[in-house]
Amino acid sequence: MREPIERCQVTNTNPITGLRDTATLDILSSQFGHRNFGVYAEVITTGDIALGDTAKVI
């Protein structure tokens, strides 16, 4: 994992009205303690992974 993927204010915008009428980033911050939508990662070694496999930060 290299770094978090942050999001801009457009995620708060209603696609029909164009109004910023949701609080997506505020909800992420208050409920999860961050405003990230994911992380960037690099493949170091190819292989298969399956549900239940252990992953670790190196």
CORZIJO-V452428 format. One record per residue. SS is DSSP state (~ for helix, > for strand, _ for the rest). PHI is phi as a letter, one per 30 degrees, with the letter a starting at -180 (none if undefined). Layout:
ss	phi
SS	PHI
SS	PHI
This chain:
ss	phi
_	none
_	c
>	a
>	d
>	c
>	d
_	c
_	c
~	d
~	d
~	d
~	c
>	c
_	d
_	d
_	d
_	c
_	i
_	d
>	d
_	b
_	b
_	b
~	e
~	d
~	d
~	d
~	e
~	d
~	d
~	d
~	b
_	i
_	a
_	c
>	c
>	c
>	l
>	b
>	d
_	b
_	b
_	d
_	c
_	b
_	d
_	l
_	c
_	b
_	b
_	e
_	j
_	d
_	d
_	b
_	b
_	d
_	c
